[in-house]
Amino acid sequence: MENDRQADRRTVERQVSQGHMLMSYLHEGLRRLDRQAAQAVPPIHLTAREKEILTWVSAGKTSWEIACILAVAERTVIFHVDNAMRKLDTRTRTQAVAKALALGLIAP
């Protein structure tokens, strides 16, 4: 019975050791993938107007309010927001602002 316990203990220790080694390989593989993904992403360039409008969006302004502030047509504001959303690969204004902030393209 004692021999069975020792054998079980050795088996568990061997499995734990193999698990640690597997986790190390997995961690290194994920780090490599992360580095490759970061290098594969082309830099995003927003125009000065797109940045300005996203900054106003981040302040909670509507397209109409931004149009009044900048003395442009509301459609012009929507055009720039749509372009920024496309460049940032986002579907909503809020996502565009969040991503632009995360990438340091606009100031908080």
A tleap script that builds the chain and sets N, CA, C and O, in Angstrom:
source leaprc.protein.ff14SB
mol = sequence {
  NMET GLU ASN ASP ARG GLN ALA ASP ARG ARG
  THR VAL GLU ARG GLN VAL SER GLN GLY HIE
  MET LEU MET SER TYR LEU HIE GLU GLY LEU
  ARG ARG LEU ASP ARG GLN ALA ALA GLN ALA
  VAL PRO PRO ILE HIE LEU THR ALA ARG GLU
  LYS GLU ILE LEU THR TRP VAL SER ALA GLY
  LYS THR SER TRP GLU ILE ALA CYS ILE LEU
  ALA VAL ALA GLU ARG THR VAL ILE PHE HIE
  VAL ASP ASN ALA MET ARG LYS LEU ASP THR
  ARG THR ARG THR GLN ALA VAL ALA LYS ALA
  LEU ALA LEU GLY LEU ILE ALA CPRO
}
set mol.1.N position { 0.822 -1.185 0.000 }
set mol.1.CA position { 0.000 0.000 0.000 }
set mol.1.C position { 0.874 1.259 0.000 }
set mol.1.O position { 0.590 2.214 -0.723 }
set mol.2.N position { 1.917 1.258 0.798 }
set mol.2.CA position { 2.846 2.399 0.852 }
set mol.2.C position { 3.527 2.579 -0.499 }
set mol.2.O position { 3.757 3.707 -0.935 }
set mol.3.N position { 3.849 1.476 -1.158 }
set mol.3.CA position { 4.488 1.562 -2.480 }
set mol.3.C position { 3.541 2.190 -3.495 }
set mol.3.O position { 3.969 2.945 -4.368 }
set mol.4.N position { 2.251 1.875 -3.378 }
set mol.4.CA position { 1.255 2.465 -4.280 }
set mol.4.C position { 1.169 3.978 -4.088 }
set mol.4.O position { 1.059 4.733 -5.054 }
set mol.5.N position { 1.220 4.409 -2.827 }
set mol.5.CA position { 1.163 5.850 -2.534 }
set mol.5.C position { 2.394 6.562 -3.098 }
set mol.5.O position { 2.290 7.652 -3.661 }
set mol.6.N position { 3.544 5.940 -2.940 }
set mol.6.CA position { 4.777 6.548 -3.457 }
set mol.6.C position { 4.732 6.615 -4.980 }
set mol.6.O position { 5.151 7.604 -5.581 }
set mol.7.N position { 4.227 5.565 -5.589 }
set mol.7.CA position { 4.129 5.547 -7.048 }
set mol.7.C position { 3.149 6.627 -7.515 }
set mol.7.O position { 3.405 7.327 -8.494 }
set mol.8.N position { 2.015 6.754 -6.798 }
set mol.8.CA position { 1.043 7.794 -7.139 }
set mol.8.C position { 1.644 9.181 -6.965 }
set mol.8.O position { 1.423 10.074 -7.783 }
set mol.9.N position { 2.404 9.349 -5.891 }
set mol.9.CA position { 3.029 10.637 -5.624 }
set mol.9.C position { 4.040 10.987 -6.725 }
set mol.9.O position { 4.083 12.126 -7.190 }
set mol.10.N position { 4.844 10.014 -7.137 }
set mol.10.CA position { 5.822 10.251 -8.211 }
set mol.10.C position { 5.104 10.593 -9.521 }
set mol.10.O position { 5.560 11.449 -10.279 }
set mol.11.N position { 3.998 9.930 -9.777 }
set mol.11.CA position { 3.230 10.209 -10.995 }
set mol.11.C position { 2.698 11.633 -10.976 }
set mol.11.O position { 2.783 12.356 -11.969 }
set mol.12.N position { 2.150 12.023 -9.833 }
set mol.12.CA position { 1.620 13.386 -9.707 }
set mol.12.C position { 2.743 14.407 -9.843 }
set mol.12.O position { 2.573 15.415 -10.529 }
set mol.13.N position { 3.879 14.169 -9.208 }
set mol.13.CA position { 5.004 15.099 -9.302 }
set mol.13.C position { 5.494 15.212 -10.745 }
set mol.13.O position { 5.829 16.305 -11.201 }
set mol.14.N position { 5.537 14.101 -11.456 }
set mol.14.CA position { 5.971 14.116 -12.852 }
set mol.14.C position { 4.962 14.906 -13.702 }
set mol.14.O position { 5.359 15.676 -14.577 }
set mol.15.N position { 3.678 14.718 -13.449 }
set mol.15.CA position { 2.650 15.434 -14.206 }
set mol.15.C position { 2.696 16.936 -13.916 }
set mol.15.O position { 2.522 17.753 -14.820 }
set mol.16.N position { 2.927 17.289 -12.667 }
set mol.16.CA position { 3.044 18.707 -12.311 }
set mol.16.C position { 4.246 19.322 -13.017 }
set mol.16.O position { 4.162 20.429 -13.548 }
set mol.17.N position { 5.355 18.606 -13.020 }
set mol.17.CA position { 6.567 19.086 -13.682 }
set mol.17.C position { 6.320 19.267 -15.177 }
set mol.17.O position { 6.734 20.270 -15.758 }
set mol.18.N position { 5.657 18.319 -15.789 }
set mol.18.CA position { 5.349 18.426 -17.215 }
set mol.18.C position { 4.378 19.584 -17.473 }
set mol.18.O position { 4.483 20.277 -18.486 }
set mol.19.N position { 3.444 19.784 -16.560 }
set mol.19.CA position { 2.509 20.898 -16.679 }
set mol.19.C position { 3.222 22.234 -16.630 }
set mol.19.O position { 2.907 23.141 -17.400 }
set mol.20.N position { 4.192 22.359 -15.717 }
set mol.20.CA position { 4.971 23.604 -15.635 }
set mol.20.C position { 5.738 23.845 -16.931 }
set mol.20.O position { 5.789 24.971 -17.426 }
set mol.21.N position { 6.328 22.794 -17.476 }
set mol.21.CA position { 7.082 22.942 -18.716 }
set mol.21.C position { 6.135 23.339 -19.855 }
set mol.21.O position { 6.460 24.211 -20.659 }
set mol.22.N position { 4.988 22.710 -19.918 }
set mol.22.CA position { 4.011 23.034 -20.949 }
set mol.22.C position { 3.556 24.483 -20.824 }
set mol.22.O position { 3.415 25.175 -21.832 }
set mol.23.N position { 3.326 24.946 -19.604 }
set mol.23.CA position { 2.907 26.334 -19.398 }
set mol.23.C position { 4.000 27.311 -19.841 }
set mol.23.O position { 3.701 28.375 -20.383 }
set mol.24.N position { 5.255 26.952 -19.612 }
set mol.24.CA position { 6.355 27.818 -20.058 }
set mol.24.C position { 6.368 27.927 -21.580 }
set mol.24.O position { 6.531 29.018 -22.126 }
set mol.25.N position { 6.196 26.791 -22.266 }
set mol.25.CA position { 6.148 26.817 -23.731 }
set mol.25.C position { 4.949 27.614 -24.228 }
set mol.25.O position { 5.064 28.387 -25.179 }
set mol.26.N position { 3.818 27.429 -23.596 }
set mol.26.CA position { 2.613 28.146 -23.979 }
set mol.26.C position { 2.796 29.653 -23.785 }
set mol.26.O position { 2.429 30.447 -24.651 }
set mol.27.N position { 3.363 30.033 -22.646 }
set mol.27.CA position { 3.589 31.451 -22.357 }
set mol.27.C position { 4.516 32.074 -23.396 }
set mol.27.O position { 4.242 33.164 -23.898 }
set mol.28.N position { 5.598 31.397 -23.717 }
set mol.28.CA position { 6.540 31.928 -24.709 }
set mol.28.C position { 5.880 32.029 -26.084 }
set mol.28.O position { 6.096 33.001 -26.808 }
set mol.29.N position { 5.085 31.037 -26.440 }
set mol.29.CA position { 4.384 31.077 -27.722 }
set mol.29.C position { 3.418 32.249 -27.802 }
set mol.29.O position { 3.332 32.916 -28.833 }
set mol.30.N position { 2.695 32.502 -26.724 }
set mol.30.CA position { 1.771 33.634 -26.702 }
set mol.30.C position { 2.514 34.963 -26.775 }
set mol.30.O position { 2.047 35.902 -27.420 }
set mol.31.N position { 3.666 35.046 -26.117 }
set mol.31.CA position { 4.464 36.281 -26.200 }
set mol.31.C position { 4.914 36.532 -27.630 }
set mol.31.O position { 4.895 37.672 -28.096 }
set mol.32.N position { 5.320 35.473 -28.335 }
set mol.32.CA position { 5.740 35.631 -29.731 }
set mol.32.C position { 4.574 36.086 -30.597 }
set mol.32.O position { 4.726 36.981 -31.428 }
set mol.33.N position { 3.419 35.477 -30.404 }
set mol.33.CA position { 2.239 35.877 -31.171 }
set mol.33.C position { 1.878 37.332 -30.910 }
set mol.33.O position { 1.522 38.061 -31.836 }
set mol.34.N position { 1.967 37.756 -29.652 }
set mol.34.CA position { 1.655 39.132 -29.292 }
set mol.34.C position { 2.612 40.102 -29.978 }
set mol.34.O position { 2.190 41.138 -30.490 }
set mol.35.N position { 3.894 39.767 -29.988 }
set mol.35.CA position { 4.878 40.628 -30.657 }
set mol.35.C position { 4.608 40.696 -32.152 }
set mol.35.O position { 4.696 41.769 -32.748 }
set mol.36.N position { 4.280 39.557 -32.766 }
set mol.36.CA position { 3.998 39.541 -34.200 }
set mol.36.C position { 2.751 40.355 -34.516 }
set mol.36.O position { 2.723 41.097 -35.498 }
set mol.37.N position { 1.726 40.219 -33.689 }
set mol.37.CA position { 0.480 40.970 -33.911 }
set mol.37.C position { 0.731 42.458 -33.786 }
set mol.37.O position { 0.194 43.244 -34.567 }
set mol.38.N position { 1.538 42.857 -32.817 }
set mol.38.CA position { 1.826 44.282 -32.623 }
set mol.38.C position { 2.592 44.842 -33.817 }
set mol.38.O position { 2.379 45.990 -34.208 }
set mol.39.N position { 3.468 44.049 -34.389 }
set mol.39.CA position { 4.244 44.502 -35.542 }
set mol.39.C position { 3.403 44.511 -36.809 }
set mol.39.O position { 3.662 45.300 -37.718 }
set mol.40.N position { 2.399 43.643 -36.877 }
set mol.40.CA position { 1.593 43.516 -38.080 }
set mol.40.C position { 0.554 44.624 -38.210 }
set mol.40.O position { 0.031 44.853 -39.301 }
set mol.41.N position { 0.251 45.309 -37.121 }
set mol.41.CA position { -0.769 46.360 -37.157 }
set mol.41.C position { -0.160 47.625 -37.740 }
set mol.41.O position { 0.775 48.190 -37.172 }
set mol.42.N position { -0.693 48.070 -38.877 }
set mol.42.CA position { -0.149 49.308 -39.441 }
set mol.42.C position { -0.548 50.488 -38.571 }
set mol.42.O position { -1.608 50.468 -37.944 }
set mol.43.N position { 0.286 51.509 -38.527 }
set mol.43.CA position { -0.062 52.679 -37.718 }
set mol.43.C position { -1.321 53.343 -38.265 }
set mol.43.O position { -1.543 53.390 -39.475 }
set mol.44.N position { -2.130 53.849 -37.360 }
set mol.44.CA position { -3.378 54.505 -37.743 }
set mol.44.C position { -3.128 56.005 -37.790 }
set mol.44.O position { -2.621 56.596 -36.836 }
set mol.45.N position { -3.491 56.605 -38.907 }
set mol.45.CA position { -3.309 58.048 -39.054 }
set mol.45.C position { -4.675 58.719 -39.137 }
set mol.45.O position { -5.447 58.475 -40.064 }
set mol.46.N position { -4.953 59.553 -38.168 }
set mol.46.CA position { -6.162 60.365 -38.201 }
set mol.46.C position { -5.771 61.787 -38.579 }
set mol.46.O position { -4.722 62.285 -38.171 }
set mol.47.N position { -6.620 62.427 -39.356 }
set mol.47.CA position { -6.352 63.820 -39.706 }
set mol.47.C position { -6.569 64.694 -38.474 }
set mol.47.O position { -7.175 64.272 -37.489 }
set mol.48.N position { -6.066 65.905 -38.554 }
set mol.48.CA position { -6.241 66.844 -37.440 }
set mol.48.C position { -7.725 67.079 -37.168 }
set mol.48.O position { -8.138 67.177 -36.013 }
set mol.49.N position { -8.532 67.171 -38.235 }
set mol.49.CA position { -9.965 67.402 -38.072 }
set mol.49.C position { -10.644 66.199 -37.425 }
set mol.49.O position { -11.518 66.365 -36.574 }
set mol.50.N position { -10.252 64.998 -37.817 }
set mol.50.CA position { -10.824 63.788 -37.209 }
set mol.50.C position { -10.488 63.728 -35.724 }
set mol.50.O position { -11.338 63.382 -34.905 }
set mol.51.N position { -9.258 64.063 -35.382 }
set mol.51.CA position { -8.858 64.089 -33.970 }
set mol.51.C position { -9.651 65.136 -33.196 }
set mol.51.O position { -10.120 64.882 -32.087 }
set mol.52.N position { -9.793 66.313 -33.795 }
set mol.52.CA position { -10.529 67.395 -33.143 }
set mol.52.C position { -11.981 66.984 -32.889 }
set mol.52.O position { -12.522 67.208 -31.806 }
set mol.53.N position { -12.591 66.388 -33.890 }
set mol.53.CA position { -13.994 65.988 -33.748 }
set mol.53.C position { -14.134 64.848 -32.744 }
set mol.53.O position { -15.080 64.845 -31.956 }
set mol.54.N position { -13.218 63.880 -32.753 }
set mol.54.CA position { -13.288 62.798 -31.763 }
set mol.54.C position { -13.092 63.337 -30.343 }
set mol.54.O position { -13.666 62.816 -29.387 }
set mol.55.N position { -12.294 64.363 -30.222 }
set mol.55.CA position { -12.113 64.990 -28.909 }
set mol.55.C position { -13.429 65.590 -28.430 }
set mol.55.O position { -13.781 65.458 -27.258 }
set mol.56.N position { -14.155 66.244 -29.325 }
set mol.56.CA position { -15.466 66.789 -28.957 }
set mol.56.C position { -16.458 65.668 -28.654 }
set mol.56.O position { -17.268 65.780 -27.734 }
set mol.57.N position { -16.391 64.583 -29.435 }
set mol.57.CA position { -17.261 63.429 -29.166 }
set mol.57.C position { -16.967 62.885 -27.771 }
set mol.57.O position { -17.883 62.524 -27.032 }
set mol.58.N position { -15.675 62.828 -27.415 }
set mol.58.CA position { -15.300 62.316 -26.089 }
set mol.58.C position { -15.832 63.211 -24.969 }
set mol.58.O position { -16.006 62.763 -23.835 }
set mol.59.N position { -16.090 64.484 -25.299 }
set mol.59.CA position { -16.653 65.418 -24.311 }
set mol.59.C position { -18.176 65.294 -24.234 }
set mol.59.O position { -18.828 66.011 -23.476 }
set mol.60.N position { -18.736 64.373 -25.033 }
set mol.60.CA position { -20.173 64.141 -24.969 }
set mol.60.C position { -20.995 64.988 -25.914 }
set mol.60.O position { -22.221 65.026 -25.808 }
set mol.61.N position { -20.343 65.662 -26.829 }
set mol.61.CA position { -21.071 66.528 -27.761 }
set mol.61.C position { -21.693 65.706 -28.892 }
set mol.61.O position { -21.117 64.717 -29.345 }
set mol.62.N position { -22.863 66.125 -29.335 }
set mol.62.CA position { -23.526 65.495 -30.474 }
set mol.62.C position { -22.929 66.056 -31.765 }
set mol.62.O position { -22.190 67.040 -31.743 }
set mol.63.N position { -23.255 65.421 -32.880 }
set mol.63.CA position { -22.765 65.926 -34.172 }
set mol.63.C position { -23.264 67.338 -34.424 }
set mol.63.O position { -22.525 68.180 -34.935 }
set mol.64.N position { -24.517 67.601 -34.066 }
set mol.64.CA position { -25.070 68.940 -34.260 }
set mol.64.C position { -24.318 69.971 -33.417 }
set mol.64.O position { -23.992 71.055 -33.901 }
set mol.65.N position { -24.044 69.633 -32.157 }
set mol.65.CA position { -23.313 70.559 -31.279 }
set mol.65.C position { -21.894 70.814 -31.798 }
set mol.65.O position { -21.406 71.944 -31.783 }
set mol.66.N position { -21.254 69.752 -32.251 }
set mol.66.CA position { -19.891 69.899 -32.789 }
set mol.66.C position { -19.925 70.773 -34.041 }
set mol.66.O position { -19.049 71.615 -34.239 }
set mol.67.N position { -20.932 70.573 -34.880 }
set mol.67.CA position { -21.070 71.387 -36.092 }
set mol.67.C position { -21.201 72.860 -35.742 }
set mol.67.O position { -20.599 73.710 -36.398 }
set mol.68.N position { -21.985 73.168 -34.709 }
set mol.68.CA position { -22.136 74.563 -34.272 }
set mol.68.C position { -20.823 75.120 -33.743 }
set mol.68.O position { -20.458 76.256 -34.049 }
set mol.69.N position { -20.113 74.326 -32.952 }
set mol.69.CA position { -18.838 74.773 -32.375 }
set mol.69.C position { -17.818 75.066 -33.467 }
set mol.69.O position { -17.109 76.069 -33.406 }
set mol.70.N position { -17.745 74.182 -34.474 }
set mol.70.CA position { -16.728 74.314 -35.520 }
set mol.70.C position { -17.203 75.120 -36.725 }
set mol.70.O position { -16.441 75.363 -37.661 }
set mol.71.N position { -18.463 75.529 -36.694 }
set mol.71.CA position { -19.054 76.306 -37.791 }
set mol.71.C position { -18.964 75.550 -39.120 }
set mol.71.O position { -18.547 76.095 -40.142 }
set mol.72.N position { -19.368 74.283 -39.070 }
set mol.72.CA position { -19.428 73.454 -40.283 }
set mol.72.C position { -20.796 72.774 -40.307 }
set mol.72.O position { -21.559 72.854 -39.343 }
set mol.73.N position { -21.090 72.115 -41.403 }
set mol.73.CA position { -22.356 71.397 -41.505 }
set mol.73.C position { -22.311 70.133 -40.633 }
set mol.73.O position { -21.257 69.526 -40.442 }
set mol.74.N position { -23.466 69.764 -40.119 }
set mol.74.CA position { -23.548 68.540 -39.310 }
set mol.74.C position { -23.095 67.339 -40.135 }
set mol.74.O position { -22.453 66.430 -39.608 }
set mol.75.N position { -23.423 67.331 -41.410 }
set mol.75.CA position { -23.020 66.238 -42.295 }
set mol.75.C position { -21.490 66.139 -42.375 }
set mol.75.O position { -20.949 65.040 -42.500 }
set mol.76.N position { -20.803 67.257 -42.304 }
set mol.76.CA position { -19.339 67.268 -42.329 }
set mol.76.C position { -18.786 66.579 -41.082 }
set mol.76.O position { -17.825 65.814 -41.164 }
set mol.77.N position { -19.384 66.845 -39.950 }
set mol.77.CA position { -18.965 66.198 -38.702 }
set mol.77.C position { -19.179 64.699 -38.809 }
set mol.77.O position { -18.298 63.915 -38.454 }
set mol.78.N position { -20.344 64.299 -39.296 }
set mol.78.CA position { -20.641 62.868 -39.446 }
set mol.78.C position { -19.652 62.212 -40.405 }
set mol.78.O position { -19.208 61.088 -40.173 }
set mol.79.N position { -19.311 62.917 -41.481 }
set mol.79.CA position { -18.332 62.407 -42.447 }
set mol.79.C position { -16.995 62.116 -41.761 }
set mol.79.O position { -16.413 61.051 -41.965 }
set mol.80.N position { -16.512 63.052 -40.956 }
set mol.80.CA position { -15.230 62.864 -40.282 }
set mol.80.C position { -15.302 61.767 -39.221 }
set mol.80.O position { -14.356 60.995 -39.065 }
set mol.81.N position { -16.400 61.695 -38.503 }
set mol.81.CA position { -16.563 60.630 -37.502 }
set mol.81.C position { -16.571 59.270 -38.197 }
set mol.81.O position { -15.923 58.330 -37.735 }
set mol.82.N position { -17.301 59.166 -39.305 }
set mol.82.CA position { -17.353 57.906 -40.052 }
set mol.82.C position { -15.963 57.501 -40.557 }
set mol.82.O position { -15.586 56.331 -40.494 }
set mol.83.N position { -15.210 58.482 -41.056 }
set mol.83.CA position { -13.848 58.182 -41.529 }
set mol.83.C position { -12.970 57.694 -40.379 }
set mol.83.O position { -12.223 56.728 -40.532 }
set mol.84.N position { -13.058 58.354 -39.242 }
set mol.84.CA position { -12.269 57.937 -38.077 }
set mol.84.C position { -12.669 56.540 -37.628 }
set mol.84.O position { -11.807 55.724 -37.300 }
set mol.85.N position { -13.971 56.256 -37.609 }
set mol.85.CA position { -14.438 54.928 -37.207 }
set mol.85.C position { -13.911 53.862 -38.169 }
set mol.85.O position { -13.514 52.780 -37.735 }
set mol.86.N position { -13.906 54.154 -39.446 }
set mol.86.CA position { -13.385 53.214 -40.442 }
set mol.86.C position { -11.892 52.966 -40.215 }
set mol.86.O position { -11.444 51.819 -40.196 }
set mol.87.N position { -11.138 54.031 -40.044 }
set mol.87.CA position { -9.692 53.898 -39.828 }
set mol.87.C position { -9.374 53.142 -38.543 }
set mol.87.O position { -8.410 52.379 -38.481 }
set mol.88.N position { -10.191 53.360 -37.526 }
set mol.88.CA position { -9.970 52.709 -36.230 }
set mol.88.C position { -10.611 51.320 -36.156 }
set mol.88.O position { -10.463 50.613 -35.159 }
set mol.89.N position { -11.316 50.944 -37.210 }
set mol.89.CA position { -11.993 49.640 -37.281 }
set mol.89.C position { -12.966 49.476 -36.116 }
set mol.89.O position { -12.937 48.479 -35.395 }
set mol.90.N position { -13.814 50.463 -35.955 }
set mol.90.CA position { -14.825 50.429 -34.894 }
set mol.90.C position { -16.199 50.627 -35.514 }
set mol.90.O position { -16.319 51.056 -36.661 }
set mol.91.N position { -17.228 50.313 -34.746 }
set mol.91.CA position { -18.601 50.403 -35.260 }
set mol.91.C position { -19.400 51.555 -34.654 }
set mol.91.O position { -20.421 51.965 -35.206 }
set mol.92.N position { -18.937 52.070 -33.528 }
set mol.92.CA position { -19.679 53.154 -32.884 }
set mol.92.C position { -18.745 54.312 -32.562 }
set mol.92.O position { -17.523 54.164 -32.536 }
set mol.93.N position { -19.351 55.465 -32.320 }
set mol.93.CA position { -18.576 56.647 -31.927 }
set mol.93.C position { -17.843 56.401 -30.613 }
set mol.93.O position { -16.687 56.792 -30.452 }
set mol.94.N position { -18.520 55.758 -29.691 }
set mol.94.CA position { -17.920 55.490 -28.386 }
set mol.94.C position { -16.704 54.582 -28.518 }
set mol.94.O position { -15.676 54.817 -27.883 }
set mol.95.N position { -16.821 53.548 -29.341 }
set mol.95.CA position { -15.676 52.662 -29.572 }
set mol.95.C position { -14.527 53.426 -30.220 }
set mol.95.O position { -13.365 53.224 -29.869 }
set mol.96.N position { -14.853 54.297 -31.160 }
set mol.96.CA position { -13.814 55.079 -31.844 }
set mol.96.C position { -13.066 55.965 -30.851 }
set mol.96.O position { -11.839 56.052 -30.889 }
set mol.97.N position { -13.801 56.610 -29.975 }
set mol.97.CA position { -13.168 57.467 -28.963 }
set mol.97.C position { -12.296 56.624 -28.034 }
set mol.97.O position { -11.160 56.994 -27.739 }
set mol.98.N position { -12.829 55.497 -27.576 }
set mol.98.CA position { -12.077 54.640 -26.660 }
set mol.98.C position { -10.785 54.143 -27.304 }
set mol.98.O position { -9.732 54.137 -26.666 }
set mol.99.N position { -10.863 53.731 -28.550 }
set mol.99.CA position { -9.672 53.220 -29.228 }
set mol.99.C position { -8.675 54.347 -29.493 }
set mol.99.O position { -7.469 54.162 -29.325 }
set mol.100.N position { -9.171 55.507 -29.904 }
set mol.100.CA position { -8.282 56.649 -30.139 }
set mol.100.C position { -7.579 57.056 -28.850 }
set mol.100.O position { -6.395 57.393 -28.870 }
set mol.101.N position { -8.291 57.028 -27.737 }
set mol.101.CA position { -7.673 57.336 -26.445 }
set mol.101.C position { -6.633 56.284 -26.079 }
set mol.101.O position { -5.534 56.617 -25.636 }
set mol.102.N position { -6.985 55.008 -26.266 }
set mol.102.CA position { -6.075 53.911 -25.929 }
set mol.102.C position { -4.794 53.964 -26.771 }
set mol.102.O position { -3.715 53.621 -26.288 }
set mol.103.N position { -4.918 54.388 -28.012 }
set mol.103.CA position { -3.751 54.463 -28.899 }
set mol.103.C position { -2.997 55.782 -28.761 }
set mol.103.O position { -1.964 55.985 -29.398 }
set mol.104.N position { -3.517 56.669 -27.930 }
set mol.104.CA position { -2.850 57.958 -27.731 }
set mol.104.C position { -3.025 58.917 -28.894 }
set mol.104.O position { -2.243 59.853 -29.061 }
set mol.105.N position { -4.055 58.682 -29.697 }
set mol.105.CA position { -4.289 59.560 -30.843 }
set mol.105.C position { -4.991 60.853 -30.465 }
set mol.105.O position { -4.862 61.872 -31.145 }
set mol.106.N position { -5.745 60.793 -29.355 }
set mol.106.CA position { -6.369 62.008 -28.810 }
set mol.106.C position { -6.078 62.038 -27.310 }
set mol.106.O position { -5.834 61.008 -26.681 }
set mol.107.N position { -6.111 63.229 -26.770 }
set mol.107.CA position { -5.840 63.397 -25.337 }
set mol.107.C position { -7.127 63.210 -24.540 }
set mol.107.O position { -8.214 63.531 -25.020 }
set mol.108.N position { -7.002 62.693 -23.328 }
set mol.108.CA position { -8.201 62.525 -22.478 }
set mol.108.C position { -8.759 63.847 -22.016 }
set mol.108.O position { -9.759 63.878 -21.299 }
savepdb mol mol.pdb
quit
